[in-house]
Amino acid sequence: MKPREPRVKVVIHARMRMDGAWGDACIRNISSRGMFLQAATPPARGSYVEIFRGKHIIIGRVVWQKDRGFGIRTQDKLPISAIIEEPVQGTKGNVRGAAPPIERRADPSRATAATVSERLERSRRFSMAFQSAIIIVAGIAGAAVLMGTVQQILARPLTDISSHLGN
């Protein structure tokens, strides 16, 4: 039997995403191919989870689960020391002198209330223009159908009159 890889015992808080839902997790030990975590609602065995620790995103499959604890196995090797030494988000500075925390949102400016209200106003204007265009197109189509019907109604008596006159 293959010897078990050594684990590094830690207590590291992280965020976890499973099935699109977010939750808190605590990393209890870590090795180069997996980790033991605890969470209030642990994922089921066989499911995939994403663990977010600072700038590190760890994707793994749950290989076992008991009570609040569960173990995940990763496909790629984990940078153990980098994960352990990662500064806690939201703190001022870092004891080890690493780079300041990075913004994790794709576009931080999109979260402002002014931008949201601008997008809402743009959407409202677009929907009003689209609604007006649909009404205009429907009116033109209705007028064309009405014109064809009136033409057929008026053409019949004229055709009858022409045939009686001998043309």
Residue pairs with C-beta under 8 A, 6 or more apart in sequence:
5 31
5 32
5 33
6 31
7 29
7 30
7 31
7 36
8 29
8 30
8 31
8 80
8 84
9 28
9 29
10 27
10 28
10 29
10 30
10 84
11 26
11 27
11 28
12 26
12 27
12 30
12 53
12 83
12 84
13 24
13 25
13 26
13 27
13 88
14 24
14 25
14 26
14 27
14 37
14 51
14 52
14 53
15 22
15 23
15 24
15 25
15 51
15 52
15 53
16 22
16 23
16 24
16 25
16 37
16 39
16 49
16 50
16 51
16 52
17 23
17 49
17 50
17 52
18 43
18 47
18 48
18 49
18 50
19 43
19 47
23 39
23 40
23 41
24 39
24 40
25 37
25 38
25 39
25 51
26 37
26 38
26 39
27 35
27 36
27 37
27 51
27 53
27 83
28 35
28 36
28 37
28 38
28 69
29 35
29 36
30 36
30 78
30 80
30 83
30 84
31 78
31 80
32 77
32 78
32 80
33 73
33 74
33 77
33 78
34 60
34 63
34 71
34 72
34 73
34 74
34 78
35 51
35 58
35 60
35 71
35 72
35 74
35 78
36 69
36 70
36 71
37 51
37 69
37 70
37 71
37 72
38 68
38 69
38 70
39 68
39 70
40 68
42 62
42 65
42 67
42 68
42 69
42 70
43 49
43 62
43 65
43 70
44 62
44 65
45 62
45 63
45 64
45 65
45 70
46 61
46 62
47 61
47 62
48 59
48 60
48 61
48 62
49 59
49 60
49 61
49 62
49 72
50 57
50 58
50 59
51 57
51 58
51 59
51 60
51 72
52 58
53 83
53 86
54 83
54 86
54 87
54 88
54 89
54 101
55 86
55 102
55 104
56 79
56 82
56 83
56 86
58 72
58 74
58 78
58 83
59 74
59 75
60 72
60 73
60 74
60 75
61 72
61 73
62 70
62 71
62 72
63 71
63 72
63 73
64 70
64 71
65 71
85 96
85 98
86 98
87 94
87 96
87 98
87 101
89 101
90 101
91 101
93 100
94 100
105 111
109 115
110 116
